[in-house]
Amino acid sequence: MSDAALTLVGRGLRLSRRNPEALITAMVLPVMLMLIFVYFFGGAIDTGTHTAYVTYVVPGVLLLCAGFGASTTAVRVSEDMKGGIVDRFRSLDVGATPILAGHVGASLARNLLSTALVIGVAFLIGFRPTGGPAAWAAALGLLFAFILAVSWLSAAAGLLARTPEAASGLTFLMMFLPYPSSAFVPIETMPDWLHGFARHQPVTPVIESLRGLLLERPVGDAPWIALAWCAGLLALALAVSGALFRARTR
């Protein structure tokens, strides 16, 4: 990463620190949702496994963290485009990649913090994974790849939207995707017409990979499918964000 991008990552982190309400919401909301699912609904949900519901649900909550954290990226990019700071950066010969990479890097840092918080609270309420260090490393690497992809997609959404409010709305899909997946209930318990989408959308193979790795269960080709989704989404986000940035700053 270039010096300009690193400087702009620091700027993004300082912006987050100056807006503690949004930062706290992005970290606390996934934890609250996890507690709601575990204590309000967990007793009524049969996952077909012999593990506690909190252990089943944590991978999905981690992806919810990524969605919530990424929505902040879209808003920050949109605010920069609307406020004119991008023109100042460009006058200093700072291009699209460092500007957007600064926002994405700050998003990664925020998401890693919220991920650590969710995992810590999950252990306190009974999360008991059985995977070893190698499995944890693989799971965290896959989660990092997913966060990177959705953060770049959010940067593209921020460029597409004309207002910060619209940018926040455009990221709704990323926050919604964990629900019609295997994050909270087995896909087999959903209506038949939803099975195809739930099985073949990008979030499900990531969740199944995380769950399998952390619980020492067979994962099949789920990690490779998940990585393919992450790589494809990242490539799409890079291409679209570059084109949108050129169009907005022409």
matplotlib code that plots the C-alpha trace (Angstrom):
import matplotlib.pyplot as plt

x = [0.0, 1.4, 2.2, -0.8, -3.1, -1.7, -2.2, -5.8, -6.4, -5.3, -7.7, -10.5, -9.8, -9.7, -13.1, -14.5, -13.1, -14.8, -18.2, -18.3, -22.1, -21.8, -18.7, -20.5, -23.6, -21.6, -19.9, -22.8, -25.6, -24.3, -23.7, -27.3, -28.6, -26.6, -28.0, -31.5, -31.2, -29.5, -31.8, -35.1, -35.2, -32.5, -34.6, -37.2, -34.8, -33.7, -30.5, -30.2, -26.8, -25.7, -24.0, -25.4, -27.3, -24.8, -22.0, -24.2, -25.1, -21.7, -20.5, -23.6, -23.2, -19.6, -20.9, -23.5, -20.6, -19.1, -22.3, -22.8, -19.2, -19.2, -22.2, -20.2, -17.6, -20.3, -21.4, -17.9, -17.1, -20.3, -19.6, -16.1, -17.5, -20.2, -18.0, -15.3, -12.4, -11.7, -10.9, -8.3, -6.8, -6.6, -4.9, -2.2, -1.9, -3.7, -5.6, -8.7, -6.9, -5.3, -8.5, -10.8, -8.1, -8.0, -11.7, -11.5, -8.5, -10.4, -13.3, -11.1, -9.8, -13.3, -14.6, -11.7, -12.5, -16.2, -15.3, -13.1, -15.9, -18.5, -16.2, -15.3, -19.0, -19.8, -17.3, -18.8, -22.3, -21.2, -19.5, -17.3, -15.5, -13.3, -11.1, -7.3, -5.0, -4.8, -8.6, -8.9, -6.3, -8.1, -11.5, -10.1, -8.4, -11.7, -13.5, -10.9, -11.4, -15.1, -14.8, -12.3, -14.8, -17.8, -15.9, -14.8, -18.4, -19.5, -16.9, -18.5, -21.9, -20.7, -19.5, -22.8, -25.0, -25.4, -26.1, -24.8, -28.4, -28.7, -25.3, -26.5, -29.6, -27.6, -25.7, -28.9, -28.6, -25.2, -26.7, -29.8, -28.0, -27.1, -30.8, -31.9, -28.9, -27.8, -26.7, -29.5, -31.5, -30.8, -31.8, -34.0, -36.4, -37.1, -39.9, -39.0, -39.0, -36.2, -33.8, -32.1, -31.3, -30.3, -27.8, -26.2, -25.9, -22.4, -22.9, -23.9, -20.6, -18.7, -20.9, -20.7, -16.9, -16.5, -18.8, -17.1, -13.6, -14.4, -16.3, -13.9, -16.5, -16.1, -16.3, -16.2, -15.7, -17.4, -14.2, -13.2, -16.7, -16.5, -13.1, -14.4, -17.3, -15.0, -12.5, -15.3, -17.0, -13.7, -12.8, -16.3, -16.0, -12.6, -13.7, -16.9, -15.4, -12.7, -15.2, -17.5, -14.7, -13.5, -17.1, -17.7, -14.4, -14.4]
y = [0.0, 3.4, 6.2, 8.2, 5.3, 4.7, 8.4, 8.2, 5.1, 7.1, 9.9, 7.4, 6.1, 9.6, 10.3, 7.2, 8.4, 11.7, 10.0, 7.7, 7.1, 5.5, 3.5, 2.2, 1.3, -0.7, -2.7, -3.1, -3.8, -7.2, -8.2, -7.2, -9.2, -12.2, -12.0, -11.6, -14.7, -16.8, -15.9, -15.0, -17.4, -20.0, -22.2, -22.6, -23.3, -26.8, -26.6, -30.4, -30.4, -31.3, -27.9, -25.0, -22.5, -19.7, -21.9, -22.4, -18.7, -16.9, -17.3, -15.5, -12.7, -12.2, -11.6, -9.2, -7.3, -7.0, -5.6, -3.1, -1.9, -1.7, 0.6, 3.2, 3.0, 3.9, 6.9, 8.2, 8.0, 9.7, 12.5, 13.0, 13.2, 15.7, 17.8, 18.6, 17.1, 14.7, 17.7, 18.8, 15.4, 15.3, 18.7, 17.0, 14.3, 11.7, 9.3, 7.2, 4.1, 5.7, 7.7, 4.6, 2.3, 4.7, 4.2, 0.5, 0.1, 2.0, -0.3, -3.3, -1.9, -1.2, -4.6, -6.4, -4.6, -5.5, -9.1, -9.4, -7.9, -10.4, -13.4, -12.2, -11.9, -15.2, -17.0, -15.4, -16.8, -20.3, -20.3, -23.4, -23.9, -27.0, -26.0, -25.8, -22.9, -23.8, -23.9, -20.5, -19.0, -20.3, -19.1, -15.6, -15.4, -16.2, -13.7, -11.0, -11.7, -11.3, -8.0, -6.7, -7.5, -6.0, -2.9, -2.2, -2.8, -0.3, 2.2, 1.7, 2.3, 5.5, 6.7, 5.7, 7.5, 11.2, 11.7, 9.9, 8.8, 7.2, 5.5, 4.0, 2.7, 1.1, -1.1, -2.6, -5.7, -6.6, -6.3, -8.3, -11.2, -13.2, -13.6, -15.7, -18.0, -20.7, -18.1, -18.4, -21.5, -24.5, -23.8, -26.9, -25.2, -22.4, -22.5, -24.6, -21.6, -20.0, -22.9, -22.2, -18.6, -19.4, -22.1, -20.2, -16.7, -15.5, -15.4, -19.1, -20.7, -18.3, -19.1, -22.9, -22.6, -20.7, -23.1, -26.1, -24.9, -23.7, -26.8, -29.3, -30.5, -31.4, -28.3, -29.9, -27.3, -24.5, -22.6, -22.6, -21.4, -18.7, -17.5, -17.5, -15.3, -13.0, -12.7, -12.1, -9.5, -7.7, -7.6, -6.3, -3.6, -2.5, -2.1, -0.4, 2.0, 3.0, 3.8, 5.6, 7.7, 8.8, 9.6, 11.6, 13.6, 14.2]
z = [0.0, -0.9, 1.5, 0.3, 0.9, 4.4, 5.2, 4.1, 6.1, 9.1, 8.1, 7.8, 11.3, 12.7, 11.0, 12.8, 16.1, 15.6, 15.1, 18.1, 17.8, 14.4, 15.5, 18.7, 16.7, 14.1, 16.9, 19.4, 17.0, 15.8, 19.4, 20.3, 17.3, 18.4, 21.9, 20.6, 18.4, 21.1, 24.0, 22.3, 19.4, 20.0, 22.2, 19.5, 16.6, 15.8, 13.8, 13.4, 15.1, 18.6, 19.2, 21.2, 19.1, 19.9, 18.3, 15.2, 14.8, 15.4, 11.7, 10.5, 13.0, 11.9, 8.4, 9.7, 11.2, 7.8, 6.3, 9.0, 8.9, 5.1, 5.1, 6.9, 4.1, 1.5, 3.6, 4.1, 0.3, -0.5, 2.0, 0.5, -3.0, -2.0, 0.2, -2.4, -0.4, -3.4, -5.6, -3.1, -3.0, -6.8, -6.9, -4.8, -7.4, -5.3, -7.5, -7.1, -5.7, -2.7, -1.9, -2.0, -0.4, 2.5, 3.2, 2.6, 5.0, 7.7, 7.1, 7.6, 10.9, 12.1, 11.1, 12.7, 16.0, 15.8, 14.9, 18.0, 20.1, 18.7, 19.3, 22.8, 23.8, 22.1, 24.2, 27.3, 26.4, 25.5, 22.1, 22.1, 18.7, 18.5, 15.5, 16.0, 15.1, 11.4, 11.2, 12.9, 10.6, 7.5, 8.9, 9.7, 6.3, 4.6, 6.7, 5.9, 2.1, 2.5, 4.4, 1.8, -1.0, 0.6, 1.7, -1.9, -3.0, -0.5, -1.8, -5.2, -3.7, -2.2, -5.6, -7.2, -4.7, -4.8, -1.1, 2.0, 2.8, -0.6, -0.1, 3.2, 1.4, -1.4, 1.1, 2.5, 0.3, 1.9, 5.4, 4.3, 2.6, 5.8, 6.6, 3.5, 4.1, 6.5, 9.0, 11.5, 10.5, 8.2, 4.6, 4.7, 7.1, 4.6, 2.0, -1.0, -3.4, -1.4, -1.3, -4.6, -3.8, -0.2, -1.3, -4.2, -2.9, -1.9, 1.9, 2.3, 1.3, 3.5, 6.5, 5.8, 5.5, 8.8, 10.6, 9.3, 10.0, 13.5, 14.4, 12.7, 10.3, 6.6, 4.4, 1.0, -1.7, 0.2, 0.9, -2.7, -3.7, -1.0, -2.2, -5.8, -4.8, -2.8, -5.7, -8.2, -6.1, -5.4, -9.1, -9.9, -7.2, -8.3, -11.9, -11.1, -8.5, -10.9, -13.7, -11.3, -9.8, -13.3, -14.2, -11.0, -11.2, -15.0]

ax = plt.figure().add_subplot(projection="3d")
ax.plot(x, y, z, "-o")
ax.set_aspect("equal")
plt.show()
